[in-house]
Amino acid sequence: MKSNNGFILIEVSLCITITMIIVCLVFGVKQLEVMHRSSLDLYNEEDENRYIQILRNRNECEIECTTKEEIQPLT
């Protein structure tokens, strides 16, 4: 009788352990997805800021070039 109770206790402990491992794995995968998504959003935001800066620089250069041509036209 005691050995039978011991096996039941081992089986229950094993089931709980396996369930906890599965829960931890699922939670870990979800955390990785959230981290990946947030880092991707951050990358897209940095990429957008870089694109805006390039456009500003190009506009400044166009204004500067136009001003220089008006002052000293090319011959």
FIBA-819076 format. One record per atom (N, C-alpha, C): atom name; x, z, y; residue number from 1; residue in one letter. Coordinates in steps of 0.1 Angstrom, whole numbers. Layout:
<atom torkol="CA" X="X" Z="Z" Y="Y" tilo="NUM" doza="A"/>
...
END
This chain:
<atom torkol="N" X="8" Z="0" Y="-12" tilo="1" doza="M"/>
<atom torkol="CA" X="0" Z="0" Y="0" tilo="1" doza="M"/>
<atom torkol="C" X="9" Z="0" Y="13" tilo="1" doza="M"/>
<atom torkol="N" X="19" Z="8" Y="13" tilo="2" doza="K"/>
<atom torkol="CA" X="28" Z="9" Y="24" tilo="2" doza="K"/>
<atom torkol="C" X="35" Z="-5" Y="27" tilo="2" doza="K"/>
<atom torkol="N" X="40" Z="-11" Y="16" tilo="3" doza="S"/>
<atom torkol="CA" X="47" Z="-24" Y="18" tilo="3" doza="S"/>
<atom torkol="C" X="37" Z="-34" Y="23" tilo="3" doza="S"/>
<atom torkol="N" X="25" Z="-34" Y="19" tilo="4" doza="N"/>
<atom torkol="CA" X="15" Z="-43" Y="24" tilo="4" doza="N"/>
<atom torkol="C" X="13" Z="-42" Y="39" tilo="4" doza="N"/>
<atom torkol="N" X="12" Z="-29" Y="44" tilo="5" doza="N"/>
<atom torkol="CA" X="10" Z="-26" Y="58" tilo="5" doza="N"/>
<atom torkol="C" X="23" Z="-31" Y="66" tilo="5" doza="N"/>
<atom torkol="N" X="34" Z="-29" Y="60" tilo="6" doza="G"/>
<atom torkol="CA" X="47" Z="-34" Y="66" tilo="6" doza="G"/>
<atom torkol="C" X="47" Z="-49" Y="68" tilo="6" doza="G"/>
<atom torkol="N" X="42" Z="-56" Y="58" tilo="7" doza="F"/>
<atom torkol="CA" X="42" Z="-71" Y="59" tilo="7" doza="F"/>
<atom torkol="C" X="32" Z="-75" Y="70" tilo="7" doza="F"/>
<atom torkol="N" X="21" Z="-68" Y="71" tilo="8" doza="I"/>
<atom torkol="CA" X="11" Z="-71" Y="81" tilo="8" doza="I"/>
<atom torkol="C" X="17" Z="-69" Y="95" tilo="8" doza="I"/>
<atom torkol="N" X="24" Z="-58" Y="96" tilo="9" doza="L"/>
<atom torkol="CA" X="30" Z="-54" Y="109" tilo="9" doza="L"/>
<atom torkol="C" X="41" Z="-65" Y="113" tilo="9" doza="L"/>
<atom torkol="N" X="49" Z="-69" Y="103" tilo="10" doza="I"/>
<atom torkol="CA" X="59" Z="-79" Y="106" tilo="10" doza="I"/>
<atom torkol="C" X="52" Z="-92" Y="110" tilo="10" doza="I"/>
<atom torkol="N" X="41" Z="-96" Y="103" tilo="11" doza="E"/>
<atom torkol="CA" X="34" Z="-109" Y="106" tilo="11" doza="E"/>
<atom torkol="C" X="28" Z="-108" Y="120" tilo="11" doza="E"/>
<atom torkol="N" X="22" Z="-97" Y="124" tilo="12" doza="V"/>
<atom torkol="CA" X="17" Z="-95" Y="137" tilo="12" doza="V"/>
<atom torkol="C" X="28" Z="-96" Y="148" tilo="12" doza="V"/>
<atom torkol="N" X="39" Z="-89" Y="145" tilo="13" doza="S"/>
<atom torkol="CA" X="50" Z="-89" Y="155" tilo="13" doza="S"/>
<atom torkol="C" X="55" Z="-103" Y="156" tilo="13" doza="S"/>
<atom torkol="N" X="56" Z="-110" Y="145" tilo="14" doza="L"/>
<atom torkol="CA" X="62" Z="-124" Y="145" tilo="14" doza="L"/>
<atom torkol="C" X="52" Z="-133" Y="153" tilo="14" doza="L"/>
<atom torkol="N" X="39" Z="-132" Y="151" tilo="15" doza="C"/>
<atom torkol="CA" X="29" Z="-140" Y="158" tilo="15" doza="C"/>
<atom torkol="C" X="30" Z="-137" Y="173" tilo="15" doza="C"/>
<atom torkol="N" X="31" Z="-125" Y="177" tilo="16" doza="I"/>
<atom torkol="CA" X="32" Z="-121" Y="191" tilo="16" doza="I"/>
<atom torkol="C" X="45" Z="-127" Y="197" tilo="16" doza="I"/>
<atom torkol="N" X="56" Z="-126" Y="190" tilo="17" doza="T"/>
<atom torkol="CA" X="69" Z="-131" Y="194" tilo="17" doza="T"/>
<atom torkol="C" X="68" Z="-146" Y="196" tilo="17" doza="T"/>
<atom torkol="N" X="63" Z="-153" Y="187" tilo="18" doza="I"/>
<atom torkol="CA" X="62" Z="-168" Y="188" tilo="18" doza="I"/>
<atom torkol="C" X="52" Z="-171" Y="200" tilo="18" doza="I"/>
<atom torkol="N" X="41" Z="-164" Y="201" tilo="19" doza="T"/>
<atom torkol="CA" X="32" Z="-167" Y="212" tilo="19" doza="T"/>
<atom torkol="C" X="39" Z="-164" Y="226" tilo="19" doza="T"/>
<atom torkol="N" X="47" Z="-154" Y="227" tilo="20" doza="M"/>
<atom torkol="CA" X="54" Z="-151" Y="239" tilo="20" doza="M"/>
<atom torkol="C" X="65" Z="-162" Y="242" tilo="20" doza="M"/>
<atom torkol="N" X="72" Z="-166" Y="232" tilo="21" doza="I"/>
<atom torkol="CA" X="81" Z="-177" Y="234" tilo="21" doza="I"/>
<atom torkol="C" X="75" Z="-190" Y="239" tilo="21" doza="I"/>
<atom torkol="N" X="63" Z="-193" Y="233" tilo="22" doza="I"/>
<atom torkol="CA" X="56" Z="-205" Y="237" tilo="22" doza="I"/>
<atom torkol="C" X="51" Z="-204" Y="252" tilo="22" doza="I"/>
<atom torkol="N" X="46" Z="-192" Y="255" tilo="23" doza="V"/>
<atom torkol="CA" X="42" Z="-189" Y="269" tilo="23" doza="V"/>
<atom torkol="C" X="53" Z="-191" Y="279" tilo="23" doza="V"/>
<atom torkol="N" X="65" Z="-185" Y="275" tilo="24" doza="C"/>
<atom torkol="CA" X="77" Z="-186" Y="284" tilo="24" doza="C"/>
<atom torkol="C" X="81" Z="-200" Y="285" tilo="24" doza="C"/>
<atom torkol="N" X="81" Z="-208" Y="274" tilo="25" doza="L"/>
<atom torkol="CA" X="85" Z="-222" Y="275" tilo="25" doza="L"/>
<atom torkol="C" X="76" Z="-230" Y="284" tilo="25" doza="L"/>
<atom torkol="N" X="63" Z="-228" Y="283" tilo="26" doza="V"/>
<atom torkol="CA" X="53" Z="-235" Y="291" tilo="26" doza="V"/>
<atom torkol="C" X="55" Z="-231" Y="306" tilo="26" doza="V"/>
<atom torkol="N" X="56" Z="-218" Y="308" tilo="27" doza="F"/>
<atom torkol="CA" X="58" Z="-214" Y="322" tilo="27" doza="F"/>
<atom torkol="C" X="71" Z="-219" Y="328" tilo="27" doza="F"/>
<atom torkol="N" X="82" Z="-220" Y="320" tilo="28" doza="G"/>
<atom torkol="CA" X="95" Z="-226" Y="324" tilo="28" doza="G"/>
<atom torkol="C" X="93" Z="-240" Y="328" tilo="28" doza="G"/>
<atom torkol="N" X="86" Z="-248" Y="320" tilo="29" doza="V"/>
<atom torkol="CA" X="84" Z="-262" Y="322" tilo="29" doza="V"/>
<atom torkol="C" X="76" Z="-264" Y="335" tilo="29" doza="V"/>
<atom torkol="N" X="66" Z="-256" Y="337" tilo="30" doza="K"/>
<atom torkol="CA" X="58" Z="-257" Y="349" tilo="30" doza="K"/>
<atom torkol="C" X="66" Z="-254" Y="361" tilo="30" doza="K"/>
<atom torkol="N" X="75" Z="-244" Y="360" tilo="31" doza="Q"/>
<atom torkol="CA" X="84" Z="-240" Y="372" tilo="31" doza="Q"/>
<atom torkol="C" X="93" Z="-252" Y="375" tilo="31" doza="Q"/>
<atom torkol="N" X="98" Z="-258" Y="364" tilo="32" doza="L"/>
<atom torkol="CA" X="107" Z="-269" Y="367" tilo="32" doza="L"/>
<atom torkol="C" X="100" Z="-281" Y="374" tilo="32" doza="L"/>
<atom torkol="N" X="87" Z="-283" Y="370" tilo="33" doza="E"/>
<atom torkol="CA" X="79" Z="-294" Y="376" tilo="33" doza="E"/>
<atom torkol="C" X="77" Z="-290" Y="391" tilo="33" doza="E"/>
<atom torkol="N" X="74" Z="-278" Y="394" tilo="34" doza="V"/>
<atom torkol="CA" X="72" Z="-274" Y="408" tilo="34" doza="V"/>
<atom torkol="C" X="85" Z="-275" Y="416" tilo="34" doza="V"/>
<atom torkol="N" X="96" Z="-271" Y="410" tilo="35" doza="M"/>
<atom torkol="CA" X="109" Z="-272" Y="417" tilo="35" doza="M"/>
<atom torkol="C" X="113" Z="-287" Y="419" tilo="35" doza="M"/>
<atom torkol="N" X="110" Z="-295" Y="409" tilo="36" doza="H"/>
<atom torkol="CA" X="113" Z="-309" Y="411" tilo="36" doza="H"/>
<atom torkol="C" X="105" Z="-316" Y="421" tilo="36" doza="H"/>
<atom torkol="N" X="92" Z="-312" Y="421" tilo="37" doza="R"/>
<atom torkol="CA" X="83" Z="-318" Y="431" tilo="37" doza="R"/>
<atom torkol="C" X="87" Z="-314" Y="445" tilo="37" doza="R"/>
<atom torkol="N" X="90" Z="-301" Y="447" tilo="38" doza="S"/>
<atom torkol="CA" X="94" Z="-296" Y="460" tilo="38" doza="S"/>
<atom torkol="C" X="107" Z="-302" Y="465" tilo="38" doza="S"/>
<atom torkol="N" X="116" Z="-304" Y="456" tilo="39" doza="S"/>
<atom torkol="CA" X="129" Z="-310" Y="460" tilo="39" doza="S"/>
<atom torkol="C" X="127" Z="-325" Y="463" tilo="39" doza="S"/>
<atom torkol="N" X="118" Z="-331" Y="456" tilo="40" doza="L"/>
<atom torkol="CA" X="115" Z="-345" Y="459" tilo="40" doza="L"/>
<atom torkol="C" X="108" Z="-346" Y="472" tilo="40" doza="L"/>
<atom torkol="N" X="99" Z="-337" Y="476" tilo="41" doza="D"/>
<atom torkol="CA" X="93" Z="-337" Y="489" tilo="41" doza="D"/>
<atom torkol="C" X="104" Z="-335" Y="500" tilo="41" doza="D"/>
<atom torkol="N" X="113" Z="-326" Y="497" tilo="42" doza="L"/>
<atom torkol="CA" X="123" Z="-323" Y="507" tilo="42" doza="L"/>
<atom torkol="C" X="132" Z="-335" Y="508" tilo="42" doza="L"/>
<atom torkol="N" X="135" Z="-342" Y="497" tilo="43" doza="Y"/>
<atom torkol="CA" X="144" Z="-354" Y="498" tilo="43" doza="Y"/>
<atom torkol="C" X="136" Z="-365" Y="506" tilo="43" doza="Y"/>
<atom torkol="N" X="123" Z="-367" Y="504" tilo="44" doza="N"/>
<atom torkol="CA" X="116" Z="-377" Y="511" tilo="44" doza="N"/>
<atom torkol="C" X="115" Z="-374" Y="526" tilo="44" doza="N"/>
<atom torkol="N" X="114" Z="-361" Y="529" tilo="45" doza="E"/>
<atom torkol="CA" X="114" Z="-356" Y="543" tilo="45" doza="E"/>
<atom torkol="C" X="127" Z="-359" Y="550" tilo="45" doza="E"/>
<atom torkol="N" X="138" Z="-356" Y="543" tilo="46" doza="E"/>
<atom torkol="CA" X="151" Z="-359" Y="548" tilo="46" doza="E"/>
<atom torkol="C" X="153" Z="-374" Y="550" tilo="46" doza="E"/>
<atom torkol="N" X="148" Z="-382" Y="540" tilo="47" doza="D"/>
<atom torkol="CA" X="150" Z="-396" Y="541" tilo="47" doza="D"/>
<atom torkol="C" X="142" Z="-402" Y="553" tilo="47" doza="D"/>
<atom torkol="N" X="130" Z="-396" Y="555" tilo="48" doza="E"/>
<atom torkol="CA" X="122" Z="-400" Y="566" tilo="48" doza="E"/>
<atom torkol="C" X="128" Z="-397" Y="580" tilo="48" doza="E"/>
<atom torkol="N" X="134" Z="-385" Y="580" tilo="49" doza="N"/>
<atom torkol="CA" X="141" Z="-381" Y="593" tilo="49" doza="N"/>
<atom torkol="C" X="153" Z="-390" Y="595" tilo="49" doza="N"/>
<atom torkol="N" X="160" Z="-394" Y="585" tilo="50" doza="R"/>
<atom torkol="CA" X="172" Z="-403" Y="586" tilo="50" doza="R"/>
<atom torkol="C" X="167" Z="-416" Y="591" tilo="50" doza="R"/>
<atom torkol="N" X="156" Z="-421" Y="586" tilo="51" doza="Y"/>
<atom torkol="CA" X="150" Z="-434" Y="590" tilo="51" doza="Y"/>
<atom torkol="C" X="146" Z="-434" Y="605" tilo="51" doza="Y"/>
<atom torkol="N" X="140" Z="-423" Y="609" tilo="52" doza="I"/>
<atom torkol="CA" X="136" Z="-421" Y="623" tilo="52" doza="I"/>
<atom torkol="C" X="148" Z="-421" Y="632" tilo="52" doza="I"/>
<atom torkol="N" X="159" Z="-414" Y="628" tilo="53" doza="Q"/>
<atom torkol="CA" X="171" Z="-414" Y="635" tilo="53" doza="Q"/>
<atom torkol="C" X="178" Z="-428" Y="636" tilo="53" doza="Q"/>
<atom torkol="N" X="177" Z="-436" Y="626" tilo="54" doza="I"/>
<atom torkol="CA" X="183" Z="-449" Y="626" tilo="54" doza="I"/>
<atom torkol="C" X="175" Z="-458" Y="636" tilo="54" doza="I"/>
<atom torkol="N" X="162" Z="-456" Y="636" tilo="55" doza="L"/>
<atom torkol="CA" X="153" Z="-464" Y="645" tilo="55" doza="L"/>
<atom torkol="C" X="156" Z="-460" Y="660" tilo="55" doza="L"/>
<atom torkol="N" X="158" Z="-447" Y="662" tilo="56" doza="R"/>
<atom torkol="CA" X="162" Z="-443" Y="676" tilo="56" doza="R"/>
<atom torkol="C" X="175" Z="-448" Y="680" tilo="56" doza="R"/>
<atom torkol="N" X="185" Z="-448" Y="671" tilo="57" doza="N"/>
<atom torkol="CA" X="198" Z="-453" Y="674" tilo="57" doza="N"/>
<atom torkol="C" X="197" Z="-468" Y="677" tilo="57" doza="N"/>
<atom torkol="N" X="189" Z="-475" Y="669" tilo="58" doza="R"/>
<atom torkol="CA" X="188" Z="-490" Y="671" tilo="58" doza="R"/>
<atom torkol="C" X="181" Z="-493" Y="685" tilo="58" doza="R"/>
<atom torkol="N" X="171" Z="-485" Y="688" tilo="59" doza="N"/>
<atom torkol="CA" X="164" Z="-487" Y="701" tilo="59" doza="N"/>
<atom torkol="C" X="173" Z="-484" Y="712" tilo="59" doza="N"/>
<atom torkol="N" X="181" Z="-473" Y="711" tilo="60" doza="E"/>
<atom torkol="CA" X="191" Z="-470" Y="722" tilo="60" doza="E"/>
<atom torkol="C" X="201" Z="-481" Y="723" tilo="60" doza="E"/>
<atom torkol="N" X="206" Z="-487" Y="712" tilo="61" doza="C"/>
<atom torkol="CA" X="215" Z="-498" Y="713" tilo="61" doza="C"/>
<atom torkol="C" X="209" Z="-510" Y="719" tilo="61" doza="C"/>
<atom torkol="N" X="197" Z="-513" Y="715" tilo="62" doza="E"/>
<atom torkol="CA" X="190" Z="-525" Y="721" tilo="62" doza="E"/>
<atom torkol="C" X="189" Z="-523" Y="736" tilo="62" doza="E"/>
<atom torkol="N" X="185" Z="-511" Y="741" tilo="63" doza="I"/>
<atom torkol="CA" X="184" Z="-509" Y="755" tilo="63" doza="I"/>
<atom torkol="C" X="197" Z="-510" Y="762" tilo="63" doza="I"/>
<atom torkol="N" X="208" Z="-504" Y="756" tilo="64" doza="E"/>
<atom torkol="CA" X="221" Z="-505" Y="761" tilo="64" doza="E"/>
<atom torkol="C" X="226" Z="-519" Y="762" tilo="64" doza="E"/>
<atom torkol="N" X="224" Z="-527" Y="751" tilo="65" doza="C"/>
<atom torkol="CA" X="228" Z="-541" Y="751" tilo="65" doza="C"/>
<atom torkol="C" X="221" Z="-549" Y="761" tilo="65" doza="C"/>
<atom torkol="N" X="208" Z="-547" Y="763" tilo="66" doza="T"/>
<atom torkol="CA" X="200" Z="-554" Y="773" tilo="66" doza="T"/>
<atom torkol="C" X="205" Z="-551" Y="787" tilo="66" doza="T"/>
<atom torkol="N" X="208" Z="-539" Y="789" tilo="67" doza="T"/>
<atom torkol="CA" X="213" Z="-535" Y="802" tilo="67" doza="T"/>
<atom torkol="C" X="226" Z="-541" Y="805" tilo="67" doza="T"/>
<atom torkol="N" X="235" Z="-541" Y="796" tilo="68" doza="K"/>
<atom torkol="CA" X="248" Z="-547" Y="798" tilo="68" doza="K"/>
<atom torkol="C" X="247" Z="-562" Y="800" tilo="68" doza="K"/>
<atom torkol="N" X="238" Z="-569" Y="793" tilo="69" doza="E"/>
<atom torkol="CA" X="236" Z="-583" Y="795" tilo="69" doza="E"/>
<atom torkol="C" X="231" Z="-586" Y="809" tilo="69" doza="E"/>
<atom torkol="N" X="222" Z="-578" Y="814" tilo="70" doza="E"/>
<atom torkol="CA" X="217" Z="-580" Y="828" tilo="70" doza="E"/>
<atom torkol="C" X="227" Z="-578" Y="838" tilo="70" doza="E"/>
<atom torkol="N" X="236" Z="-568" Y="836" tilo="71" doza="I"/>
<atom torkol="CA" X="247" Z="-565" Y="846" tilo="71" doza="I"/>
<atom torkol="C" X="257" Z="-576" Y="845" tilo="71" doza="I"/>
<atom torkol="N" X="262" Z="-579" Y="833" tilo="72" doza="Q"/>
<atom torkol="CA" X="272" Z="-589" Y="831" tilo="72" doza="Q"/>
<atom torkol="C" X="267" Z="-599" Y="821" tilo="72" doza="Q"/>
<atom torkol="N" X="261" Z="-610" Y="825" tilo="73" doza="P"/>
<atom torkol="CA" X="256" Z="-620" Y="816" tilo="73" doza="P"/>
<atom torkol="C" X="267" Z="-627" Y="809" tilo="73" doza="P"/>
<atom torkol="N" X="264" Z="-631" Y="797" tilo="74" doza="L"/>
<atom torkol="CA" X="274" Z="-638" Y="789" tilo="74" doza="L"/>
<atom torkol="C" X="275" Z="-652" Y="794" tilo="74" doza="L"/>
<atom torkol="N" X="287" Z="-658" Y="794" tilo="75" doza="T"/>
<atom torkol="CA" X="289" Z="-672" Y="799" tilo="75" doza="T"/>
<atom torkol="C" X="290" Z="-681" Y="788" tilo="75" doza="T"/>
END
